Amino acid sequence: MYIRLEHVNVTSPNPQKTANWMQKFFDWSMQWEGDTQDNGYSIHIGDTNSYIAIYKPGLKIAPYQRS
């Protein structure tokens, strides 16, 4: 039995900058990019079997805060 992870979603305030870094670091390629729900934007970067979906929501992203 073969198990694989198809994709992972991450949120970034700058998907293009994040994707550029991943292309260089992991030697991946862009699989798809475009507008998403709620006026967001997404770039899928990886290979033909799996990818990371880098998402920027159309709304402002609140900075991480410890609780």
CHARMM internal coordinates of N, CA and C (Angstrom, degrees):
IC EDIT
DIST 1 N 1 CA 1.4392
DIST 1 CA 1 C 1.5240
ANGL 1 N 1 CA 1 C 108.45
DIST 1 C 2 N 1.3201
ANGL 1 CA 1 C 2 N 114.74
DIHE 1 N 1 CA 1 C 2 N 133.68
DIST 2 N 2 CA 1.4528
ANGL 1 C 2 N 2 CA 121.01
DIHE 1 CA 1 C 2 N 2 CA -178.86
DIST 2 CA 2 C 1.5234
ANGL 2 N 2 CA 2 C 108.77
DIHE 1 C 2 N 2 CA 2 C -110.37
DIST 2 C 3 N 1.3154
ANGL 2 CA 2 C 3 N 117.11
DIHE 2 N 2 CA 2 C 3 N 123.36
DIST 3 N 3 CA 1.4583
ANGL 2 C 3 N 3 CA 121.98
DIHE 2 CA 2 C 3 N 3 CA 178.58
DIST 3 CA 3 C 1.5249
ANGL 3 N 3 CA 3 C 107.86
DIHE 2 C 3 N 3 CA 3 C -116.91
DIST 3 C 4 N 1.3279
ANGL 3 CA 3 C 4 N 115.50
DIHE 3 N 3 CA 3 C 4 N 135.71
DIST 4 N 4 CA 1.4563
ANGL 3 C 4 N 4 CA 119.46
DIHE 3 CA 3 C 4 N 4 CA 177.99
DIST 4 CA 4 C 1.5154
ANGL 4 N 4 CA 4 C 109.14
DIHE 3 C 4 N 4 CA 4 C -143.03
DIST 4 C 5 N 1.2950
ANGL 4 CA 4 C 5 N 114.86
DIHE 4 N 4 CA 4 C 5 N 158.12
DIST 5 N 5 CA 1.4536
ANGL 4 C 5 N 5 CA 122.55
DIHE 4 CA 4 C 5 N 5 CA 175.65
DIST 5 CA 5 C 1.5194
ANGL 5 N 5 CA 5 C 107.32
DIHE 4 C 5 N 5 CA 5 C -94.65
DIST 5 C 6 N 1.3240
ANGL 5 CA 5 C 6 N 117.78
DIHE 5 N 5 CA 5 C 6 N 117.03
DIST 6 N 6 CA 1.4658
ANGL 5 C 6 N 6 CA 120.61
DIHE 5 CA 5 C 6 N 6 CA -177.14
DIST 6 CA 6 C 1.5228
ANGL 6 N 6 CA 6 C 111.95
DIHE 5 C 6 N 6 CA 6 C -72.13
DIST 6 C 7 N 1.3471
ANGL 6 CA 6 C 7 N 117.43
DIHE 6 N 6 CA 6 C 7 N -49.93
DIST 7 N 7 CA 1.4524
ANGL 6 C 7 N 7 CA 118.96
DIHE 6 CA 6 C 7 N 7 CA 178.59
DIST 7 CA 7 C 1.5202
ANGL 7 N 7 CA 7 C 111.66
DIHE 6 C 7 N 7 CA 7 C -156.69
DIST 7 C 8 N 1.3186
ANGL 7 CA 7 C 8 N 113.96
DIHE 7 N 7 CA 7 C 8 N 162.10
DIST 8 N 8 CA 1.4561
ANGL 7 C 8 N 8 CA 123.08
DIHE 7 CA 7 C 8 N 8 CA 176.84
DIST 8 CA 8 C 1.5226
ANGL 8 N 8 CA 8 C 106.71
DIHE 7 C 8 N 8 CA 8 C -129.26
DIST 8 C 9 N 1.3135
ANGL 8 CA 8 C 9 N 117.43
DIHE 8 N 8 CA 8 C 9 N 139.91
DIST 9 N 9 CA 1.4562
ANGL 8 C 9 N 9 CA 122.24
DIHE 8 CA 8 C 9 N 9 CA 176.99
DIST 9 CA 9 C 1.5249
ANGL 9 N 9 CA 9 C 109.87
DIHE 8 C 9 N 9 CA 9 C -100.86
DIST 9 C 10 N 1.3188
ANGL 9 CA 9 C 10 N 116.46
DIHE 9 N 9 CA 9 C 10 N 132.43
DIST 10 N 10 CA 1.4631
ANGL 9 C 10 N 10 CA 121.56
DIHE 9 CA 9 C 10 N 10 CA 173.23
DIST 10 CA 10 C 1.5238
ANGL 10 N 10 CA 10 C 108.04
DIHE 9 C 10 N 10 CA 10 C -132.09
DIST 10 C 11 N 1.3136
ANGL 10 CA 10 C 11 N 116.07
DIHE 10 N 10 CA 10 C 11 N 152.92
DIST 11 N 11 CA 1.4532
ANGL 10 C 11 N 11 CA 122.13
DIHE 10 CA 10 C 11 N 11 CA 178.13
DIST 11 CA 11 C 1.5157
ANGL 11 N 11 CA 11 C 108.99
DIHE 10 C 11 N 11 CA 11 C -107.96
DIST 11 C 12 N 1.3252
ANGL 11 CA 11 C 12 N 116.19
DIHE 11 N 11 CA 11 C 12 N 136.90
DIST 12 N 12 CA 1.4543
ANGL 11 C 12 N 12 CA 121.63
DIHE 11 CA 11 C 12 N 12 CA -178.34
DIST 12 CA 12 C 1.5223
ANGL 12 N 12 CA 12 C 109.10
DIHE 11 C 12 N 12 CA 12 C -141.92
DIST 12 C 13 N 1.3359
ANGL 12 CA 12 C 13 N 117.92
DIHE 12 N 12 CA 12 C 13 N 140.84
DIST 13 N 13 CA 1.4620
ANGL 12 C 13 N 13 CA 119.36
DIHE 12 CA 12 C 13 N 13 CA 175.00
DIST 13 CA 13 C 1.5287
ANGL 13 N 13 CA 13 C 111.99
DIHE 12 C 13 N 13 CA 13 C -71.83
DIST 13 C 14 N 1.3519
ANGL 13 CA 13 C 14 N 116.95
DIHE 13 N 13 CA 13 C 14 N -15.97
DIST 14 N 14 CA 1.4647
ANGL 13 C 14 N 14 CA 121.51
DIHE 13 CA 13 C 14 N 14 CA -179.92
DIST 14 CA 14 C 1.5348
ANGL 14 N 14 CA 14 C 109.25
DIHE 13 C 14 N 14 CA 14 C -141.19
DIST 14 C 15 N 1.3314
ANGL 14 CA 14 C 15 N 117.68
DIHE 14 N 14 CA 14 C 15 N 83.05
DIST 15 N 15 CA 1.4610
ANGL 14 C 15 N 15 CA 120.51
DIHE 14 CA 14 C 15 N 15 CA -177.11
DIST 15 CA 15 C 1.5265
ANGL 15 N 15 CA 15 C 113.76
DIHE 14 C 15 N 15 CA 15 C -58.10
DIST 15 C 16 N 1.3271
ANGL 15 CA 15 C 16 N 117.73
DIHE 15 N 15 CA 15 C 16 N -37.81
DIST 16 N 16 CA 1.4643
ANGL 15 C 16 N 16 CA 120.49
DIHE 15 CA 15 C 16 N 16 CA -178.28
DIST 16 CA 16 C 1.5262
ANGL 16 N 16 CA 16 C 111.12
DIHE 15 C 16 N 16 CA 16 C -64.22
DIST 16 C 17 N 1.3225
ANGL 16 CA 16 C 17 N 117.49
DIHE 16 N 16 CA 16 C 17 N -43.87
DIST 17 N 17 CA 1.4638
ANGL 16 C 17 N 17 CA 121.31
DIHE 16 CA 16 C 17 N 17 CA 178.52
DIST 17 CA 17 C 1.5295
ANGL 17 N 17 CA 17 C 110.65
DIHE 16 C 17 N 17 CA 17 C -64.22
DIST 17 C 18 N 1.3246
ANGL 17 CA 17 C 18 N 116.52
DIHE 17 N 17 CA 17 C 18 N -42.25
DIST 18 N 18 CA 1.4628
ANGL 17 C 18 N 18 CA 121.14
DIHE 17 CA 17 C 18 N 18 CA 178.59
DIST 18 CA 18 C 1.5271
ANGL 18 N 18 CA 18 C 110.61
DIHE 17 C 18 N 18 CA 18 C -64.22
DIST 18 C 19 N 1.3348
ANGL 18 CA 18 C 19 N 116.81
DIHE 18 N 18 CA 18 C 19 N -44.04
DIST 19 N 19 CA 1.4703
ANGL 18 C 19 N 19 CA 120.98
DIHE 18 CA 18 C 19 N 19 CA 179.81
DIST 19 CA 19 C 1.5255
ANGL 19 N 19 CA 19 C 111.00
DIHE 18 C 19 N 19 CA 19 C -64.11
DIST 19 C 20 N 1.3270
ANGL 19 CA 19 C 20 N 117.15
DIHE 19 N 19 CA 19 C 20 N -42.34
DIST 20 N 20 CA 1.4728
ANGL 19 C 20 N 20 CA 120.34
DIHE 19 CA 19 C 20 N 20 CA 178.07
DIST 20 CA 20 C 1.5206
ANGL 20 N 20 CA 20 C 111.18
DIHE 19 C 20 N 20 CA 20 C -58.84
DIST 20 C 21 N 1.3296
ANGL 20 CA 20 C 21 N 117.01
DIHE 20 N 20 CA 20 C 21 N -42.75
DIST 21 N 21 CA 1.4656
ANGL 20 C 21 N 21 CA 120.80
DIHE 20 CA 20 C 21 N 21 CA 178.96
DIST 21 CA 21 C 1.5292
ANGL 21 N 21 CA 21 C 110.18
DIHE 20 C 21 N 21 CA 21 C -63.37
DIST 21 C 22 N 1.3274
ANGL 21 CA 21 C 22 N 117.03
DIHE 21 N 21 CA 21 C 22 N -45.23
DIST 22 N 22 CA 1.4681
ANGL 21 C 22 N 22 CA 120.69
DIHE 21 CA 21 C 22 N 22 CA -179.19
DIST 22 CA 22 C 1.5272
ANGL 22 N 22 CA 22 C 111.61
DIHE 21 C 22 N 22 CA 22 C -65.10
DIST 22 C 23 N 1.3164
ANGL 22 CA 22 C 23 N 117.45
DIHE 22 N 22 CA 22 C 23 N -36.82
DIST 23 N 23 CA 1.4694
ANGL 22 C 23 N 23 CA 120.27
DIHE 22 CA 22 C 23 N 23 CA 177.14
DIST 23 CA 23 C 1.5229
ANGL 23 N 23 CA 23 C 110.26
DIHE 22 C 23 N 23 CA 23 C -60.18
DIST 23 C 24 N 1.3119
ANGL 23 CA 23 C 24 N 116.44
DIHE 23 N 23 CA 23 C 24 N -44.70
DIST 24 N 24 CA 1.4695
ANGL 23 C 24 N 24 CA 120.62
DIHE 23 CA 23 C 24 N 24 CA -178.56
DIST 24 CA 24 C 1.5239
ANGL 24 N 24 CA 24 C 111.58
DIHE 23 C 24 N 24 CA 24 C -71.86
DIST 24 C 25 N 1.3300
ANGL 24 CA 24 C 25 N 117.20
DIHE 24 N 24 CA 24 C 25 N -45.72
DIST 25 N 25 CA 1.4578
ANGL 24 C 25 N 25 CA 121.48
DIHE 24 CA 24 C 25 N 25 CA -173.59
DIST 25 CA 25 C 1.5197
ANGL 25 N 25 CA 25 C 112.31
DIHE 24 C 25 N 25 CA 25 C -71.79
DIST 25 C 26 N 1.3395
ANGL 25 CA 25 C 26 N 117.59
DIHE 25 N 25 CA 25 C 26 N -42.92
DIST 26 N 26 CA 1.4602
ANGL 25 C 26 N 26 CA 122.07
DIHE 25 CA 25 C 26 N 26 CA -175.38
DIST 26 CA 26 C 1.5242
ANGL 26 N 26 CA 26 C 113.67
DIHE 25 C 26 N 26 CA 26 C -102.93
DIST 26 C 27 N 1.3398
ANGL 26 CA 26 C 27 N 117.28
DIHE 26 N 26 CA 26 C 27 N -6.04
DIST 27 N 27 CA 1.4622
ANGL 26 C 27 N 27 CA 122.60
DIHE 26 CA 26 C 27 N 27 CA -176.64
DIST 27 CA 27 C 1.5254
ANGL 27 N 27 CA 27 C 110.84
DIHE 26 C 27 N 27 CA 27 C 59.72
DIST 27 C 28 N 1.3307
ANGL 27 CA 27 C 28 N 116.23
DIHE 27 N 27 CA 27 C 28 N 42.10
DIST 28 N 28 CA 1.4517
ANGL 27 C 28 N 28 CA 123.01
DIHE 27 CA 27 C 28 N 28 CA 177.64
DIST 28 CA 28 C 1.5194
ANGL 28 N 28 CA 28 C 110.06
DIHE 27 C 28 N 28 CA 28 C -95.52
DIST 28 C 29 N 1.3201
ANGL 28 CA 28 C 29 N 116.32
DIHE 28 N 28 CA 28 C 29 N 170.12
DIST 29 N 29 CA 1.4574
ANGL 28 C 29 N 29 CA 120.40
DIHE 28 CA 28 C 29 N 29 CA 176.96
DIST 29 CA 29 C 1.5252
ANGL 29 N 29 CA 29 C 109.87
DIHE 28 C 29 N 29 CA 29 C -124.97
DIST 29 C 30 N 1.3233
ANGL 29 CA 29 C 30 N 115.31
DIHE 29 N 29 CA 29 C 30 N 159.16
DIST 30 N 30 CA 1.4414
ANGL 29 C 30 N 30 CA 121.10
DIHE 29 CA 29 C 30 N 30 CA 178.60
DIST 30 CA 30 C 1.5284
ANGL 30 N 30 CA 30 C 108.32
DIHE 29 C 30 N 30 CA 30 C -75.25
DIST 30 C 31 N 1.3265
ANGL 30 CA 30 C 31 N 116.82
DIHE 30 N 30 CA 30 C 31 N 128.89
DIST 31 N 31 CA 1.4566
ANGL 30 C 31 N 31 CA 122.62
DIHE 30 CA 30 C 31 N 31 CA -179.08
DIST 31 CA 31 C 1.5314
ANGL 31 N 31 CA 31 C 111.98
DIHE 30 C 31 N 31 CA 31 C -98.97
DIST 31 C 32 N 1.3421
ANGL 31 CA 31 C 32 N 115.77
DIHE 31 N 31 CA 31 C 32 N -30.85
DIST 32 N 32 CA 1.4638
ANGL 31 C 32 N 32 CA 121.08
DIHE 31 CA 31 C 32 N 32 CA -178.79
DIST 32 CA 32 C 1.5106
ANGL 32 N 32 CA 32 C 108.62
DIHE 31 C 32 N 32 CA 32 C -167.33
DIST 32 C 33 N 1.3359
ANGL 32 CA 32 C 33 N 116.78
DIHE 32 N 32 CA 32 C 33 N 151.45
DIST 33 N 33 CA 1.4547
ANGL 32 C 33 N 33 CA 121.22
DIHE 32 CA 32 C 33 N 33 CA 169.86
DIST 33 CA 33 C 1.5172
ANGL 33 N 33 CA 33 C 109.12
DIHE 32 C 33 N 33 CA 33 C -152.83
DIST 33 C 34 N 1.3429
ANGL 33 CA 33 C 34 N 115.28
DIHE 33 N 33 CA 33 C 34 N 150.59
DIST 34 N 34 CA 1.4514
ANGL 33 C 34 N 34 CA 118.15
DIHE 33 CA 33 C 34 N 34 CA 178.54
DIST 34 CA 34 C 1.5125
ANGL 34 N 34 CA 34 C 112.72
DIHE 33 C 34 N 34 CA 34 C 165.50
DIST 34 C 35 N 1.3198
ANGL 34 CA 34 C 35 N 113.94
DIHE 34 N 34 CA 34 C 35 N -179.57
DIST 35 N 35 CA 1.4596
ANGL 34 C 35 N 35 CA 121.51
DIHE 34 CA 34 C 35 N 35 CA 179.95
DIST 35 CA 35 C 1.5200
ANGL 35 N 35 CA 35 C 110.37
DIHE 34 C 35 N 35 CA 35 C -71.17
DIST 35 C 36 N 1.3269
ANGL 35 CA 35 C 36 N 114.82
DIHE 35 N 35 CA 35 C 36 N 150.08
DIST 36 N 36 CA 1.4648
ANGL 35 C 36 N 36 CA 121.07
DIHE 35 CA 35 C 36 N 36 CA -179.62
DIST 36 CA 36 C 1.5272
ANGL 36 N 36 CA 36 C 109.32
DIHE 35 C 36 N 36 CA 36 C -130.12
DIST 36 C 37 N 1.3034
ANGL 36 CA 36 C 37 N 114.78
DIHE 36 N 36 CA 36 C 37 N -174.36
DIST 37 N 37 CA 1.4620
ANGL 36 C 37 N 37 CA 120.54
DIHE 36 CA 36 C 37 N 37 CA 179.87
DIST 37 CA 37 C 1.5246
ANGL 37 N 37 CA 37 C 111.55
DIHE 36 C 37 N 37 CA 37 C -59.09
DIST 37 C 38 N 1.3025
ANGL 37 CA 37 C 38 N 116.27
DIHE 37 N 37 CA 37 C 38 N 156.20
DIST 38 N 38 CA 1.4712
ANGL 37 C 38 N 38 CA 122.86
DIHE 37 CA 37 C 38 N 38 CA 176.49
DIST 38 CA 38 C 1.5207
ANGL 38 N 38 CA 38 C 112.96
DIHE 37 C 38 N 38 CA 38 C 57.71
DIST 38 C 39 N 1.3308
ANGL 38 CA 38 C 39 N 117.57
DIHE 38 N 38 CA 38 C 39 N 34.58
DIST 39 N 39 CA 1.4740
ANGL 38 C 39 N 39 CA 122.43
DIHE 38 CA 38 C 39 N 39 CA 179.65
DIST 39 CA 39 C 1.5206
ANGL 39 N 39 CA 39 C 112.58
DIHE 38 C 39 N 39 CA 39 C 60.99
DIST 39 C 40 N 1.3109
ANGL 39 CA 39 C 40 N 117.70
DIHE 39 N 39 CA 39 C 40 N 28.25
DIST 40 N 40 CA 1.4577
ANGL 39 C 40 N 40 CA 122.27
DIHE 39 CA 39 C 40 N 40 CA 178.04
DIST 40 CA 40 C 1.5185
ANGL 40 N 40 CA 40 C 111.31
DIHE 39 C 40 N 40 CA 40 C -87.40
DIST 40 C 41 N 1.3277
ANGL 40 CA 40 C 41 N 114.81
DIHE 40 N 40 CA 40 C 41 N -177.27
DIST 41 N 41 CA 1.4590
ANGL 40 C 41 N 41 CA 121.99
DIHE 40 CA 40 C 41 N 41 CA -179.14
DIST 41 CA 41 C 1.5197
ANGL 41 N 41 CA 41 C 107.82
DIHE 40 C 41 N 41 CA 41 C -145.15
DIST 41 C 42 N 1.3313
ANGL 41 CA 41 C 42 N 117.51
DIHE 41 N 41 CA 41 C 42 N 141.63
DIST 42 N 42 CA 1.4593
ANGL 41 C 42 N 42 CA 120.94
DIHE 41 CA 41 C 42 N 42 CA -176.84
DIST 42 CA 42 C 1.5190
ANGL 42 N 42 CA 42 C 110.88
DIHE 41 C 42 N 42 CA 42 C -140.32
DIST 42 C 43 N 1.3217
ANGL 42 CA 42 C 43 N 115.34
DIHE 42 N 42 CA 42 C 43 N 145.17
DIST 43 N 43 CA 1.4603
ANGL 42 C 43 N 43 CA 123.16
DIHE 42 CA 42 C 43 N 43 CA 172.70
DIST 43 CA 43 C 1.5204
ANGL 43 N 43 CA 43 C 107.15
DIHE 42 C 43 N 43 CA 43 C -126.09
DIST 43 C 44 N 1.3370
ANGL 43 CA 43 C 44 N 116.60
DIHE 43 N 43 CA 43 C 44 N 129.31
DIST 44 N 44 CA 1.4618
ANGL 43 C 44 N 44 CA 121.70
DIHE 43 CA 43 C 44 N 44 CA 175.07
DIST 44 CA 44 C 1.5189
ANGL 44 N 44 CA 44 C 107.11
DIHE 43 C 44 N 44 CA 44 C -101.80
DIST 44 C 45 N 1.3253
ANGL 44 CA 44 C 45 N 116.58
DIHE 44 N 44 CA 44 C 45 N 122.08
DIST 45 N 45 CA 1.4550
ANGL 44 C 45 N 45 CA 121.24
DIHE 44 CA 44 C 45 N 45 CA -177.76
DIST 45 CA 45 C 1.5151
ANGL 45 N 45 CA 45 C 109.13
DIHE 44 C 45 N 45 CA 45 C -129.48
DIST 45 C 46 N 1.3257
ANGL 45 CA 45 C 46 N 116.49
DIHE 45 N 45 CA 45 C 46 N 134.31
DIST 46 N 46 CA 1.4615
ANGL 45 C 46 N 46 CA 121.14
DIHE 45 CA 45 C 46 N 46 CA -178.55
DIST 46 CA 46 C 1.5047
ANGL 46 N 46 CA 46 C 110.43
DIHE 45 C 46 N 46 CA 46 C 165.42
DIST 46 C 47 N 1.3387
ANGL 46 CA 46 C 47 N 115.34
DIHE 46 N 46 CA 46 C 47 N -136.56
DIST 47 N 47 CA 1.4622
ANGL 46 C 47 N 47 CA 120.28
DIHE 46 CA 46 C 47 N 47 CA 176.86
DIST 47 CA 47 C 1.5220
ANGL 47 N 47 CA 47 C 108.73
DIHE 46 C 47 N 47 CA 47 C -129.15
DIST 47 C 48 N 1.3089
ANGL 47 CA 47 C 48 N 117.69
DIHE 47 N 47 CA 47 C 48 N -168.26
DIST 48 N 48 CA 1.4674
ANGL 47 C 48 N 48 CA 120.25
DIHE 47 CA 47 C 48 N 48 CA -175.33
DIST 48 CA 48 C 1.5292
ANGL 48 N 48 CA 48 C 113.40
DIHE 47 C 48 N 48 CA 48 C -70.61
DIST 48 C 49 N 1.3336
ANGL 48 CA 48 C 49 N 118.63
DIHE 48 N 48 CA 48 C 49 N -16.35
DIST 49 N 49 CA 1.4582
ANGL 48 C 49 N 49 CA 121.62
DIHE 48 CA 48 C 49 N 49 CA -177.30
DIST 49 CA 49 C 1.5206
ANGL 49 N 49 CA 49 C 114.62
DIHE 48 C 49 N 49 CA 49 C -102.96
DIST 49 C 50 N 1.3203
ANGL 49 CA 49 C 50 N 117.65
DIHE 49 N 49 CA 49 C 50 N -25.98
DIST 50 N 50 CA 1.4582
ANGL 49 C 50 N 50 CA 120.15
DIHE 49 CA 49 C 50 N 50 CA -178.00
DIST 50 CA 50 C 1.5265
ANGL 50 N 50 CA 50 C 109.55
DIHE 49 C 50 N 50 CA 50 C -154.87
DIST 50 C 51 N 1.3182
ANGL 50 CA 50 C 51 N 114.91
DIHE 50 N 50 CA 50 C 51 N 159.88
DIST 51 N 51 CA 1.4533
ANGL 50 C 51 N 51 CA 119.04
DIHE 50 CA 50 C 51 N 51 CA -177.60
DIST 51 CA 51 C 1.5199
ANGL 51 N 51 CA 51 C 111.11
DIHE 50 C 51 N 51 CA 51 C -156.86
DIST 51 C 52 N 1.3184
ANGL 51 CA 51 C 52 N 115.26
DIHE 51 N 51 CA 51 C 52 N 165.95
DIST 52 N 52 CA 1.4551
ANGL 51 C 52 N 52 CA 123.08
DIHE 51 CA 51 C 52 N 52 CA 170.71
DIST 52 CA 52 C 1.5131
ANGL 52 N 52 CA 52 C 106.77
DIHE 51 C 52 N 52 CA 52 C -109.48
DIST 52 C 53 N 1.3215
ANGL 52 CA 52 C 53 N 116.42
DIHE 52 N 52 CA 52 C 53 N 127.74
DIST 53 N 53 CA 1.4581
ANGL 52 C 53 N 53 CA 121.77
DIHE 52 CA 52 C 53 N 53 CA 176.08
DIST 53 CA 53 C 1.5239
ANGL 53 N 53 CA 53 C 107.37
DIHE 52 C 53 N 53 CA 53 C -93.96
DIST 53 C 54 N 1.3217
ANGL 53 CA 53 C 54 N 116.13
DIHE 53 N 53 CA 53 C 54 N 111.05
DIST 54 N 54 CA 1.4615
ANGL 53 C 54 N 54 CA 121.91
DIHE 53 CA 53 C 54 N 54 CA -179.69
DIST 54 CA 54 C 1.5256
ANGL 54 N 54 CA 54 C 106.46
DIHE 53 C 54 N 54 CA 54 C -95.65
DIST 54 C 55 N 1.3035
ANGL 54 CA 54 C 55 N 116.18
DIHE 54 N 54 CA 54 C 55 N 117.73
DIST 55 N 55 CA 1.4585
ANGL 54 C 55 N 55 CA 121.98
DIHE 54 CA 54 C 55 N 55 CA -170.25
DIST 55 CA 55 C 1.5141
ANGL 55 N 55 CA 55 C 111.79
DIHE 54 C 55 N 55 CA 55 C -119.18
DIST 55 C 56 N 1.3237
ANGL 55 CA 55 C 56 N 115.59
DIHE 55 N 55 CA 55 C 56 N 135.58
DIST 56 N 56 CA 1.4664
ANGL 55 C 56 N 56 CA 121.77
DIHE 55 CA 55 C 56 N 56 CA 171.17
DIST 56 CA 56 C 1.5154
ANGL 56 N 56 CA 56 C 107.00
DIHE 55 C 56 N 56 CA 56 C -118.84
DIST 56 C 57 N 1.3290
ANGL 56 CA 56 C 57 N 117.77
DIHE 56 N 56 CA 56 C 57 N 113.87
DIST 57 N 57 CA 1.4568
ANGL 56 C 57 N 57 CA 119.09
DIHE 56 CA 56 C 57 N 57 CA 179.21
DIST 57 CA 57 C 1.5278
ANGL 57 N 57 CA 57 C 110.84
DIHE 56 C 57 N 57 CA 57 C -67.84
DIST 57 C 58 N 1.3144
ANGL 57 CA 57 C 58 N 115.70
DIHE 57 N 57 CA 57 C 58 N 158.41
DIST 58 N 58 CA 1.4505
ANGL 57 C 58 N 58 CA 120.12
DIHE 57 CA 57 C 58 N 58 CA 176.87
DIST 58 CA 58 C 1.5140
ANGL 58 N 58 CA 58 C 112.66
DIHE 57 C 58 N 58 CA 58 C -71.03
DIST 58 C 59 N 1.3170
ANGL 58 CA 58 C 59 N 115.76
DIHE 58 N 58 CA 58 C 59 N -16.64
DIST 59 N 59 CA 1.4626
ANGL 58 C 59 N 59 CA 120.97
DIHE 58 CA 58 C 59 N 59 CA 178.24
DIST 59 CA 59 C 1.5304
ANGL 59 N 59 CA 59 C 109.61
DIHE 58 C 59 N 59 CA 59 C -93.03
DIST 59 C 60 N 1.3143
ANGL 59 CA 59 C 60 N 116.27
DIHE 59 N 59 CA 59 C 60 N 160.89
DIST 60 N 60 CA 1.4590
ANGL 59 C 60 N 60 CA 120.60
DIHE 59 CA 59 C 60 N 60 CA 178.83
DIST 60 CA 60 C 1.5252
ANGL 60 N 60 CA 60 C 110.36
DIHE 59 C 60 N 60 CA 60 C -66.25
DIST 60 C 61 N 1.3338
ANGL 60 CA 60 C 61 N 116.89
DIHE 60 N 60 CA 60 C 61 N 137.04
DIST 61 N 61 CA 1.4544
ANGL 60 C 61 N 61 CA 122.65
DIHE 60 CA 60 C 61 N 61 CA 178.14
DIST 61 CA 61 C 1.5277
ANGL 61 N 61 CA 61 C 108.81
DIHE 60 C 61 N 61 CA 61 C -88.51
DIST 61 C 62 N 1.3244
ANGL 61 CA 61 C 62 N 116.19
DIHE 61 N 61 CA 61 C 62 N 123.92
DIST 62 N 62 CA 1.4585
ANGL 61 C 62 N 62 CA 120.16
DIHE 61 CA 61 C 62 N 62 CA 177.38
DIST 62 CA 62 C 1.5169
ANGL 62 N 62 CA 62 C 109.43
DIHE 61 C 62 N 62 CA 62 C -74.96
DIST 62 C 63 N 1.3202
ANGL 62 CA 62 C 63 N 117.77
DIHE 62 N 62 CA 62 C 63 N 140.36
DIST 63 N 63 CA 1.4703
ANGL 62 C 63 N 63 CA 119.55
DIHE 62 CA 62 C 63 N 63 CA 178.12
DIST 63 CA 63 C 1.5299
ANGL 63 N 63 CA 63 C 111.24
DIHE 62 C 63 N 63 CA 63 C -65.53
DIST 63 C 64 N 1.3342
ANGL 63 CA 63 C 64 N 114.96
DIHE 63 N 63 CA 63 C 64 N 152.24
DIST 64 N 64 CA 1.4621
ANGL 63 C 64 N 64 CA 120.42
DIHE 63 CA 63 C 64 N 64 CA 178.89
DIST 64 CA 64 C 1.5252
ANGL 64 N 64 CA 64 C 109.61
DIHE 63 C 64 N 64 CA 64 C -62.31
DIST 64 C 65 N 1.3108
ANGL 64 CA 64 C 65 N 116.44
DIHE 64 N 64 CA 64 C 65 N 137.27
DIST 65 N 65 CA 1.4562
ANGL 64 C 65 N 65 CA 121.88
DIHE 64 CA 64 C 65 N 65 CA 176.94
DIST 65 CA 65 C 1.5100
ANGL 65 N 65 CA 65 C 109.05
DIHE 64 C 65 N 65 CA 65 C -133.18
DIST 65 C 66 N 1.3234
ANGL 65 CA 65 C 66 N 115.84
DIHE 65 N 65 CA 65 C 66 N 137.81
DIST 66 N 66 CA 1.4624
ANGL 65 C 66 N 66 CA 119.73
DIHE 65 CA 65 C 66 N 66 CA 175.50
DIST 66 CA 66 C 1.5128
ANGL 66 N 66 CA 66 C 109.08
DIHE 65 C 66 N 66 CA 66 C -73.79
DIST 66 C 67 N 1.3240
ANGL 66 CA 66 C 67 N 115.03
DIHE 66 N 66 CA 66 C 67 N 147.89
DIST 67 N 67 CA 1.4584
ANGL 66 C 67 N 67 CA 118.80
DIHE 66 CA 66 C 67 N 67 CA 176.60
DIST 67 CA 67 C 1.5026
ANGL 67 N 67 CA 67 C 109.96
DIHE 66 C 67 N 67 CA 67 C -127.93
END
COOR INIT
IC SEED 1 N 1 CA 1 C
IC BUILD
